[in-house]
């Protein structure tokens, strides 16, 4: 009987031990499984990335300045040309005829002017003779040797000669204006004739040719664009024209460094800098919704071998840098509604008492005191005594994977980083347990 009681007692002890061990194991594994990361100091870079196209800094569309048939085409698309090199020539025959006609008209006008000048000189001689004759007649008249009517005829002859001289002077002045007009017409005709020879305005590459020898070049008008014959581009300086969202424009300034990747030239990265930030938006429509973008020009530093205008590219602009800054992982940041006082400080709430293992969360007051309000606050969750505690954080620039911490955290603090659904749904006071076994080794190298 005593032996039976002893066995029963041992069995009870074993059962109680199993129950106690199970309870300890359950308590140890209770709580939400989370991953954490320690706050470190890192070098951060805030970037703005946008796509666009490659364009030469200097590019000229050459159009026809005079209408006619192309009779001499000396370049092909892809040819390198020098400044002043002949590109093409338009049939000059009609314009040469116009130059000849203007030249003949000018010679005629000059001949008439020469005749009028000769007549003017003769009139000057006749006037002088009339004046001399009047002087002799006046002496005879005073001596009583000449009748008065003869003396008056001599006076009238001088007046007529003076009038003729003035008329011829006006005719010469008018003819001089006709000569100037003929000279201007000839210069205009010669200028039009020079337009038949189209030369390169600078050293560059023929990136487009829209005309063939024998085709007719058309001059543009106010309502109709003329024929673009050729496009010459200077590829020594390459720019990228990218479209940046309006929310990123305030952070971009001229001179900021950038890195450009060109889709047609893979595995290559070209340094550059911002040279232009648009002031007027580019209105675009994306997926049925209106988006407002601004043009930003990034000039690539140095030459880009093999580049062609129109290549698509992506530019990454560095808008700010921070060296050795306290950084928090982006995935650790979350937003919670909290009660703040009149000075903007978060009102702390006491954690209610309760048994170990029980869910304990601070209660949010149903009514607010004067000066208090509910406000969404950015922050992270720390772990204290096995529970999640919300910590407000003020952030600065955003790197690729981390935010700069301005206040609220310091190096060495451990923040909850995941899983994403857990961080999103985590509440103040939730019991948590750290499980970093599935997370790879943390890199010790500081980065963005």
C-alpha positions in Angstrom: 0.0 0.0 0.0 2.8 2.4 0.9 4.6 1.5 -2.4 1.4 2.3 -4.3 1.1 5.7 -2.7 4.7 6.4 -3.4 4.2 5.7 -7.1 1.1 7.8 -7.2 3.1 10.7 -5.6 5.9 10.4 -8.1 3.5 10.4 -11.0 1.8 13.6 -9.6 5.2 15.3 -9.3 6.1 14.3 -12.9 2.8 15.7 -14.2 3.2 18.9 -12.3 6.7 19.3 -13.7 5.6 18.7 -17.3 2.8 21.3 -16.8 5.3 23.8 -15.3 7.8 23.3 -18.1 5.0 23.7 -20.7 3.9 26.9 -19.1 7.4 28.3 -19.1 7.9 27.3 -22.7 4.6 28.9 -23.7 5.4 32.1 -21.8 8.8 32.2 -23.5 7.3 31.9 -27.0 4.4 34.2 -26.4 4.2 37.6 -28.1 4.5 38.9 -31.7 7.6 37.7 -33.5 9.5 40.8 -34.8 12.8 41.6 -36.4 15.0 44.5 -35.1 18.0 46.5 -36.1 20.3 48.7 -34.1 20.6 52.4 -35.0 24.0 53.2 -36.6 25.8 56.2 -38.1 25.9 56.1 -41.8 26.8 58.3 -44.8 23.5 59.2 -46.5 22.7 60.6 -49.9 19.3 62.0 -50.9 18.6 61.4 -54.6 16.0 62.2 -57.2 15.8 59.8 -60.1 14.0 60.6 -63.4 14.1 59.4 -67.0 14.4 61.3 -70.2 16.4 61.5 -73.5 19.9 62.4 -74.6 20.3 65.6 -76.6 23.4 67.5 -77.9 23.8 70.9 -76.3 24.1 72.5 -79.7 21.9 71.2 -82.5 20.6 73.1 -85.6 17.9 72.3 -88.1 18.9 73.6 -91.5 15.9 74.7 -93.6 15.7 76.2 -97.1 16.0 80.0 -97.3 15.2 80.0 -101.0 12.9 77.7 -103.1 14.4 75.5 -105.8 15.6 72.1 -106.8 18.6 70.6 -105.0 21.3 70.1 -107.6 24.3 69.2 -105.5 24.1 67.2 -102.2 27.5 66.6 -100.7 26.8 64.9 -97.3 25.0 61.8 -96.0 23.5 61.1 -92.6 26.3 60.3 -90.1 29.0 62.3 -91.9 31.3 64.6 -89.8 31.4 68.1 -91.2 33.5 71.2 -90.6 32.4 74.8 -90.1 31.8 76.4 -93.5 31.8 73.1 -95.4 29.4 73.0 -98.3 26.4 70.7 -97.5 24.1 71.2 -100.5 23.3 73.6 -103.4 20.0 74.7 -104.8 19.6 75.4 -108.5 20.9 79.0 -108.9 19.7 79.9 -112.5 16.7 81.9 -111.6 18.5 83.9 -109.0 21.5 84.4 -111.3 19.1 86.0 -113.8 17.7 88.2 -111.1 21.2 89.4 -110.3 21.9 90.2 -113.9 18.7 92.2 -114.3 19.4 94.2 -111.1 23.0 94.8 -112.3 21.7 96.1 -115.6 19.2 98.4 -113.9 21.9 99.8 -111.7 24.2 100.6 -114.7 21.3 102.3 -116.4 20.5 104.4 -113.4 24.2 105.4 -113.0 24.3 106.4 -116.7 21.3 108.6 -116.4 22.8 110.2 -113.3 26.1 110.9 -115.2 24.1 112.6 -118.0 22.2 114.8 -115.5 25.4 115.8 -113.8 26.9 116.8 -117.2 23.8 118.9 -117.9 24.0 120.5 -114.5 27.6 121.5 -115.2 26.5 123.1 -118.6 23.8 124.9 -116.8 26.3 126.3 -114.3 28.3 127.6 -117.3 25.2 129.2 -118.9 24.3 130.8 -115.7 27.7 132.4 -115.3 27.6 133.7 -118.9 24.1 135.2 -118.3 25.4 136.9 -115.2 28.4 138.3 -117.1 26.1 139.5 -119.9 23.8 141.2 -117.3 26.8 143.0 -115.8 27.8 144.5 -119.2 24.2 145.4 -120.0 23.9 147.1 -116.6 26.9 149.3 -117.4 25.5 150.3 -120.8 22.1 151.0 -119.3 23.5 153.3 -116.6 25.5 155.1 -119.3 22.3 155.6 -121.3 23.5 153.5 -124.2 21.0 150.6 -123.7 17.2 150.5 -123.8 15.4 149.4 -120.7 13.7 146.4 -122.3 17.1 145.0 -123.3 18.4 145.4 -119.8 15.3 143.6 -118.4 15.7 140.7 -120.9 19.3 140.2 -119.5 17.9 140.2 -116.0 15.2 137.6 -116.9 17.8 135.4 -118.6 19.8 135.2 -115.3 16.6 134.2 -113.4 15.8 131.5 -115.9 19.3 130.1 -115.8 19.1 130.0 -112.0 15.7 128.2 -112.0 17.0 125.6 -114.6 20.0 125.0 -112.3 17.8 124.3 -109.3 15.5 122.0 -111.3 18.5 120.0 -112.5 19.8 119.8 -108.9 16.5 118.2 -107.8 16.6 115.8 -110.7 20.2 114.7 -109.8 19.2 114.2 -106.1 16.2 112.0 -107.2 18.4 110.0 -109.6 21.0 109.5 -106.9 18.1 107.9 -104.8 17.2 105.7 -107.8 20.9 104.6 -108.0 20.9 103.7 -104.3 17.6 101.7 -104.7 19.1 99.8 -107.6 22.2 99.1 -105.6 20.0 97.7 -102.7 18.1 95.6 -105.2 21.3 94.2 -106.6 22.6 93.4 -103.1 19.4 91.7 -102.2 19.6 89.6 -105.4 23.2 88.7 -104.6 22.2 87.8 -101.1 19.4 85.5 -102.3 21.9 83.9 -104.8 24.3 83.2 -101.9 21.5 81.3 -100.1 21.6 78.5 -102.7 24.9 77.4 -101.1 24.1 75.8 -97.7 27.2 75.4 -95.5 27.7 74.0 -92.0 27.4 76.6 -89.2 29.8 74.7 -86.9 31.8 71.5 -86.6 29.5 68.6 -86.0 27.7 65.4 -87.2 24.9 65.1 -89.7 22.3 63.4 -87.6 19.4 63.7 -90.1 19.0 64.2 -93.8 15.5 64.8 -95.2 16.3 65.7 -98.8 17.6 63.9 -101.8 19.3 65.4 -104.9 16.7 66.4 -107.4 14.0 67.1 -104.9 12.6 70.6 -104.4 13.3 72.6 -101.2 10.3 74.6 -99.9 10.6 77.9 -98.0 8.6 78.2 -94.8 5.9 80.8 -94.4 4.0 82.1 -91.4 1.4 79.3 -91.5 3.5 76.5 -93.1 6.8 75.2 -92.0 9.6 75.0 -94.5 11.5 71.9 -95.5 14.1 70.8 -92.8 16.9 69.7 -95.1 19.5 68.6 -92.6 20.2 68.5 -88.8 23.7 69.2 -87.6 24.6 68.4 -84.0 27.7 69.1 -82.0 28.2 65.9 -79.9 31.2 67.2 -77.9 28.8 68.4 -75.2 25.9 66.0 -74.3 22.8 66.9 -72.2 20.0 64.8 -70.8 16.5 66.3 -70.7 14.6 64.6 -67.9 11.1 65.1 -66.6 11.0 65.5 -62.8 7.9 65.3 -60.7 6.8 68.6 -59.1 7.3 67.2 -55.6 11.0 66.8 -56.2 11.7 70.1 -57.9 12.1 72.2 -54.7 15.1 70.0 -53.8 16.9 70.4 -57.2 19.3 73.3 -57.8 21.8 74.1 -60.5 25.2 72.6 -60.0 24.1 69.5 -58.1 26.0 66.3 -59.1 24.3 63.6 -61.0 25.0 60.2 -62.5 23.5 59.2 -65.9 22.9 55.8 -67.4 22.0 55.4 -71.1 19.9 52.4 -72.1 21.8 51.9 -75.3 25.2 51.9 -73.5 24.7 49.4 -70.7 27.1 48.9 -67.8 28.4 52.5 -68.2 27.7 55.4 -65.8 28.5 59.0 -66.8 29.0 61.8 -64.3 27.3 65.1 -64.8 25.7 68.1 -63.1 22.4 70.0 -63.2 22.6 73.0 -65.6 18.9 74.0 -66.0 15.8 73.7 -63.9 12.5 74.5 -65.7 10.2 77.2 -64.4 7.2 76.2 -66.4 5.6 72.7 -66.0 5.3 70.1 -68.8 1.7 68.9 -68.7 1.5 65.2 -69.3 -1.2 62.5 -68.9 -0.3 59.3 -67.3 -2.8 56.4 -67.0 -5.7 58.7 -67.4 -4.5 61.0 -64.6 -2.9 64.4 -65.1 0.7 64.6 -63.9 2.7 67.8 -63.5 6.4 67.4 -64.4 9.2 69.9 -64.9 12.1 69.7 -67.4 15.6 69.4 -65.8 18.7 69.5 -67.9 21.8 67.5 -66.8 25.0 68.1 -68.7 27.3 65.1 -68.9 30.9 65.8 -67.9 33.2 64.7 -70.7 32.6 62.9 -74.0 30.2 60.0 -74.5 31.5 57.7 -77.2 28.9 56.1 -79.4 26.0 58.4 -78.3 23.2 59.4 -80.5 20.5 62.1 -80.0 17.3 60.6 -78.8 18.8 57.8 -76.7 16.7 57.1 -73.5 18.5 57.6 -70.3 18.0 57.8 -66.5 19.6 60.5 -64.4 20.1 60.2 -60.6 20.7 63.6 -59.0 22.2 63.9 -55.5 20.2 66.6 -53.8 21.8 66.4 -50.3 24.5 64.4 -48.4 25.1 63.7 -44.8 28.3 62.3 -43.4 28.3 60.1 -40.3 24.6 60.8 -39.6 22.4 58.8 -37.2 20.2 56.8 -39.6 17.0 54.8 -39.1 15.8 52.1 -41.5 13.0 53.3 -43.7 10.9 50.2 -43.0 11.0 51.0 -39.2 9.2 54.3 -39.6 5.5 54.4 -39.1 2.7 56.8 -38.2 0.4 56.7 -35.1 -2.3 59.0 -33.8 -1.3 60.5 -30.5 -2.6 63.2 -28.2 -0.4 66.4 -28.1 -0.6 69.4 -25.9 -0.7 73.1 -26.8 3.1 73.1 -27.2 3.1 70.1 -29.6 4.5 67.7 -27.1 3.0 64.2 -27.0 1.0 63.5 -23.9 2.3 60.4 -22.1 -0.2 57.7 -21.0 0.4 55.3 -18.1 0.6 51.6 -18.9 -2.3 49.8 -17.0 -1.3 47.2 -14.5 -2.0 43.5 -15.2 -0.7 40.0 -14.8 2.4 38.9 -16.6 1.7 37.7 -20.2 -1.5 39.7 -20.4 -2.1 42.2 -23.2 -1.6 45.7 -21.7 -2.0 48.9 -23.8 -2.2 52.5 -22.7 -5.7 53.8 -22.9 -6.4 56.9 -25.1 -8.6 59.4 -23.3 -12.0 59.8 -24.8 -12.1 63.5 -24.0 -9.3 65.9 -24.4 -8.2 68.6 -22.0 -8.1 72.2 -23.2 -5.2 72.8 -25.6 -4.9 69.1 -26.5 -5.5 67.6 -29.9 -5.1 64.3 -31.8 -2.3 64.4 -34.3 -0.5 61.8 -36.5 3.1 61.5 -35.4 6.0 59.8 -37.2 8.1 57.5 -35.2 9.4 54.0 -34.5 8.7 51.2 -32.1 11.3 50.3 -29.5 11.3 47.2 -27.2 11.2 47.8 -23.4 10.5 45.0 -21.0 9.3 42.8 -23.9 6.7 45.3 -25.1 6.5 47.7 -28.0 6.9 51.3 -27.1 6.2 54.1 -29.6 9.0 56.7 -29.9 8.4 59.9 -31.9 11.2 60.6 -34.4 12.0 63.7 -36.4 13.7 62.9 -39.7 15.8 64.8 -42.2 16.9 63.7 -45.7 15.9 60.3 -47.1 18.6 58.0 -48.4 18.1 54.9 -50.4 17.3 52.7 -47.4 17.6 55.0 -44.4 16.3 58.3 -43.0 18.5 60.8 -41.3 17.5 61.1 -37.6 17.3 64.7 -36.3 15.9 63.9 -32.9 14.3 61.0 -31.0 16.9 58.3 -31.5 20.6 57.8 -31.0 23.2 55.3 -32.1 22.8 51.9 -30.4 19.0 52.1 -30.0 17.2 49.0 -31.3 14.1 49.5 -33.4 11.5 47.1 -34.7 11.9 46.8 -38.5 9.5 44.0 -39.5 7.7 42.1 -40.7 6.0 44.9 -42.6 2.5 43.9 -41.5 3.6 43.7 -37.9 5.1 47.3 -37.9 1.9 48.6 -39.6 -0.5 47.0 -37.1 1.7 47.2 -34.0 0.2 49.0 -31.1 1.6 50.6 -28.0 2.1 47.9 -25.3 1.9 44.9 -27.5 4.1 42.0 -26.2 6.8 41.1 -28.7 9.7 38.8 -29.0 12.8 39.3 -31.2 13.4 36.7 -33.9 16.4 37.8 -36.1 17.3 34.3 -37.1 15.9 34.7 -40.6 17.7 37.9 -41.1 21.1 37.8 -42.8 24.2 39.2 -41.1 24.1 43.0 -40.8 26.5 44.8 -43.0 29.0 46.8 -41.0 29.7 49.2 -43.8 28.0 52.6 -43.6 25.8 53.4 -46.5 22.7 55.1 -47.6 
